[in-house]
């Protein structure tokens, strides 16, 4: 592979920009051509003229964008020409339809990872390891403390917590991000039960998209409009934004749990005020980030959001030149 002296991806006021291709990746302001890695709110924003997404993620993007935005779905691995570049999307294993963006130009290959994970997830295509000259990686959980237990083990803990609450006459309110995390938990619960789970409206609409994509999950129910409905013993899945709101009063006495990688640190659970914390993340953990960066065989790694400084030091000291890249991407967890 040739020198990476020419910057294929630069940070601009509108977002990550590829000059020879004249397109942006997950722009944070409206642009003409937006290549989207996935449909979480910090990566898919309104206002652009044209959106290019991986085909499995197109229904989610359409639901979230609404209106008549031009949406161009492409298959994983298919090469598309943008200006002087060849671009393809490859599975990132983050959520349904999530992608890495591979850019080829002048003998160089750059990859923008978006958000990704290496753990098994029955709701999306597994992460595809690629090789490149320069790798732009997320660093959301880039500290040694963040190491994920097997998801099936954690979902078993959720099931037992739900049953324990039922024995106490309580409802179980499980807070999960509405896109990706909720559906992953619902799919993993099939190993333990086929009992219906109640869903907050924001989770319900996206779960429908997953079902239409062929993802198997436990049966789900919408929250009944009758405020006198008895939820004792039930499991309710809702987004974190619903915690502590008047909407929660309808469930009466309940125990609360939160699914997130942040729950790996007990102090985070106490500060957030949940009864239980369950360590499930849709991002790579510390070992997964290191494994991925090295396996790309890149000569340089650029790290965005999260604990990029810690990972930059670790990779550079181990012989892989790295630096932080400031972006507007956040941590949806």
C-alpha positions in Angstrom: 0.0 0.0 0.0 1.2 3.5 -0.8 1.9 6.4 1.4 -1.0 7.9 3.4 0.4 11.4 3.1 -2.7 12.6 1.3 -5.6 12.9 3.7 -8.5 10.9 2.4 -10.7 12.0 5.3 -10.5 15.3 7.1 -12.5 17.0 9.8 -14.5 20.0 8.7 -17.2 22.2 10.2 -19.8 19.9 8.6 -18.2 16.6 9.7 -15.8 14.0 8.3 -15.2 14.8 4.7 -13.5 12.9 1.8 -12.2 15.5 -0.7 -11.5 13.3 -3.7 -14.9 11.7 -3.3 -16.8 14.8 -2.3 -18.9 13.1 0.3 -19.2 13.2 4.1 -19.4 10.4 6.6 -22.0 10.8 9.3 -22.0 14.6 8.9 -23.2 16.7 11.9 -24.5 19.4 9.6 -26.6 19.2 6.3 -24.5 18.3 3.3 -25.1 17.2 -0.3 -23.9 13.6 0.0 -23.9 11.8 3.4 -22.6 8.2 3.8 -24.1 6.9 7.0 -22.5 4.2 9.2 -25.7 3.6 11.2 -28.9 5.2 12.4 -28.1 6.3 16.0 -28.8 10.0 16.5 -25.2 11.2 16.7 -24.5 9.6 13.3 -27.7 10.1 11.3 -28.9 13.7 11.4 -31.6 15.5 9.4 -31.1 18.0 6.6 -28.8 16.4 4.1 -29.8 16.1 0.4 -28.8 12.4 -0.1 -28.1 9.6 2.3 -26.2 6.4 1.4 -26.7 3.5 3.8 -26.2 -0.2 4.0 -29.3 -2.0 2.7 -30.2 -3.7 6.1 -30.2 -0.3 7.8 -32.4 1.5 5.2 -35.8 0.9 6.9 -34.4 2.3 10.2 -32.9 5.3 8.5 -36.2 5.9 6.7 -38.2 5.7 9.9 -35.9 8.1 11.7 -35.5 10.6 8.9 -39.1 10.7 7.8 -40.2 12.9 4.9 -39.0 12.5 1.3 -35.2 12.4 1.9 -33.3 10.7 -0.9 -32.1 7.4 0.6 -29.8 5.2 -1.4 -29.3 1.7 0.0 -26.3 -0.4 -1.1 -25.4 -4.0 -0.4 -22.5 -4.8 2.0 -19.3 -5.2 0.0 -20.7 -3.5 -3.2 -18.3 -0.9 -4.7 -19.7 2.5 -5.5 -17.8 5.3 -7.2 -17.8 8.7 -5.6 -15.8 11.2 -7.5 -12.3 9.7 -7.9 -12.8 7.2 -5.0 -14.2 3.6 -4.7 -16.4 3.2 -1.6 -17.9 0.1 0.0 -19.8 -0.6 3.2 -18.9 -3.5 5.4 -20.6 -4.9 8.6 -19.7 -3.2 11.8 -21.7 -5.5 14.2 -23.0 -2.5 16.1 -26.7 -2.6 15.3 -28.9 -3.7 12.4 -27.5 -2.2 9.2 -24.4 -0.7 10.9 -21.3 -0.3 8.6 -17.7 0.5 8.3 -16.8 2.7 5.3 -14.0 1.6 3.2 -12.5 4.2 0.9 -10.0 3.4 -1.9 -8.1 6.1 -3.8 -4.7 6.4 -5.4 -3.4 3.1 -3.9 -4.5 4.1 -0.4 -7.2 2.4 1.7 -8.8 4.2 4.6 -11.5 2.7 6.8 -13.9 4.7 9.0 -15.3 2.2 11.5 -18.4 4.1 12.8 -19.3 2.3 16.0 -18.6 -1.4 16.2 -18.4 -4.5 18.4 -17.0 -7.9 18.1 -19.3 -9.8 20.5 -22.0 -12.1 19.0 -25.3 -10.4 18.4 -28.3 -12.3 16.9 -29.8 -9.1 15.6 -27.2 -8.0 13.1 -24.4 -9.2 10.7 -21.1 -9.8 12.6 -18.2 -7.4 12.4 -16.0 -7.9 9.3 -12.3 -7.5 9.9 -10.7 -5.4 7.1 -7.2 -4.2 6.3 -6.2 -0.7 5.5 -3.5 2.0 5.5 -5.3 4.3 8.0 -8.1 3.2 10.4 -10.5 5.7 12.0 -11.8 3.9 15.1 -14.3 4.8 17.8 -12.9 4.7 21.4 -16.1 4.9 23.4 -15.0 2.4 26.0 -11.2 2.7 25.6 -10.1 2.1 29.1 -8.8 -1.3 30.5 -11.7 -1.5 33.0 -14.2 -2.0 30.2 -14.2 -5.7 29.4 -17.5 -7.3 28.5 -18.8 -10.6 30.0 -20.7 -13.0 27.7 -24.0 -11.4 26.7 -25.9 -14.6 27.3 -24.7 -14.6 30.9 -25.9 -11.1 31.5 -29.3 -11.7 29.9 -29.6 -14.7 32.3 -29.0 -12.3 35.1 -31.8 -10.0 33.7 -34.2 -13.0 33.5 -33.5 -14.0 37.1 -33.9 -10.4 38.3 -37.3 -10.2 36.5 -38.4 -13.5 38.2 -37.2 -12.3 41.6 -39.2 -9.1 41.2 -42.3 -11.1 40.2 -42.0 -13.1 43.4 -42.0 -9.8 45.3 -45.0 -8.5 43.5 -43.0 -5.9 41.5 -42.9 -4.9 37.9 -39.4 -4.8 36.3 -38.5 -1.7 34.3 -35.4 -2.3 32.1 -33.9 0.7 30.5 -32.1 0.1 27.2 -31.3 2.3 24.3 -34.3 2.1 22.0 -32.3 1.2 18.8 -30.1 -1.8 19.0 -29.7 -2.6 22.7 -33.4 -3.2 23.3 -33.8 -5.6 20.4 -30.6 -7.4 21.3 -31.9 -8.1 24.8 -35.3 -9.2 23.4 -33.5 -11.6 21.0 -31.2 -13.0 23.7 -34.2 -13.5 26.1 -35.5 -16.3 23.8 -32.9 -18.6 25.4 -34.8 -18.2 28.7 -38.5 -17.5 28.0 -41.2 -17.0 25.4 -43.2 -14.7 27.7 -44.3 -11.4 26.3 -42.5 -8.2 27.2 -44.1 -4.7 27.3 -42.4 -2.0 25.2 -42.3 1.8 25.4 -43.5 3.3 22.2 -40.1 4.4 21.1 -38.8 0.8 21.5 -41.9 -0.7 20.0 -41.7 1.0 16.6 -38.0 0.1 16.1 -38.6 -3.5 17.3 -41.2 -3.7 14.5 -38.5 -2.8 11.9 -36.3 -5.6 13.3 -39.1 -8.1 13.1 -39.8 -7.2 9.5 -36.0 -7.8 8.9 -36.4 -11.4 10.1 -34.9 -11.0 13.6 -36.4 -13.4 16.1 -37.3 -12.0 19.5 -39.6 -12.8 22.4 -43.2 -11.7 21.9 -43.8 -8.1 22.7 -46.8 -5.9 23.7 -47.5 -2.2 23.5 -48.3 -0.5 26.8 -52.1 -0.5 27.2 -53.8 2.9 27.4 -55.7 1.8 30.5 -53.7 3.4 33.3 -55.3 0.9 35.8 -53.6 -2.0 34.0 -51.8 -4.3 36.5 -48.1 -4.7 35.6 -47.0 -6.6 38.7 -44.6 -9.3 37.5 -44.2 -7.9 34.1 -41.0 -6.8 32.3 -41.1 -3.4 30.7 -38.4 -2.2 28.3 -38.1 1.5 27.9 -35.4 4.1 26.8 -33.3 5.7 29.6 -35.1 9.0 28.8 -38.3 7.6 30.3 -36.7 7.0 33.8 -38.0 9.3 36.5 -40.8 10.7 34.2 -44.6 10.7 35.0 -45.0 8.0 32.4 -43.4 5.5 34.9 -46.1 6.0 37.5 -48.5 3.6 35.6 -46.3 0.7 36.6 -46.8 1.1 40.3 -44.1 -0.4 42.5 -41.2 -1.6 40.4 -37.5 -2.3 40.3 -35.3 -0.5 37.8 -32.4 -1.9 35.8 -30.1 -0.3 33.2 -28.3 -2.1 30.3 -25.1 -0.4 29.3 -21.4 -0.8 29.1 -21.2 2.0 31.7 -22.6 -0.4 34.3 -19.1 -2.1 34.3 -18.2 0.6 36.9 -20.4 0.3 40.0 -20.2 4.0 40.8 -22.0 4.8 37.5 -25.0 2.7 38.5 -25.2 4.4 41.9 -25.0 7.9 40.4 -27.7 7.1 37.8 -30.0 5.8 40.5 -30.9 2.4 39.1 -31.5 -0.7 41.3 -29.5 -2.9 39.0 -26.9 -2.5 36.4 -26.4 -5.0 33.5 -23.2 -4.9 31.5 -24.3 -5.1 27.9 -22.7 -2.9 25.3 -23.0 -2.5 21.5 -19.5 -1.1 21.4 -16.1 -2.9 21.4 -14.5 -3.2 24.8 -10.8 -2.5 25.6 -9.5 -5.8 24.3 -11.8 -5.7 21.3 -10.6 -2.2 20.3 -6.9 -3.2 20.6 -7.5 -6.4 18.6 -9.3 -4.6 15.8 -6.8 -1.8 15.4 -3.9 -4.2 15.2 -5.7 -6.6 12.9 -6.3 -3.9 10.3 -2.5 -3.8 9.8 -2.9 0.0 9.5 0.2 2.1 9.6 -1.8 4.8 11.5 -4.9 4.9 13.7 -7.1 7.9 14.4 -9.5 7.6 17.4 -12.8 9.4 17.8 -14.9 10.1 20.9 -14.8 8.3 24.2 -11.4 7.7 25.8 -9.4 8.4 22.7 -6.4 9.8 24.6 -5.9 6.6 26.7 -6.1 4.4 23.6 -3.8 6.7 21.6 -1.1 6.4 24.3 -1.4 2.6 24.5 -1.3 2.0 20.8 1.6 4.5 20.1 3.6 3.0 23.0 3.1 -0.5 21.5 4.4 0.6 18.1 1.2 1.6 16.2 1.2 5.4 15.6 -2.1 6.8 16.8 -3.7 10.2 17.5 -7.1 11.5 18.7 -9.5 13.0 16.1 -12.0 15.4 17.5 -15.5 14.9 16.2 -19.1 15.6 17.3 -19.9 11.9 17.7 -21.2 11.0 21.2 -21.9 7.9 23.2 -25.5 7.0 22.7 -25.3 4.6 25.7 
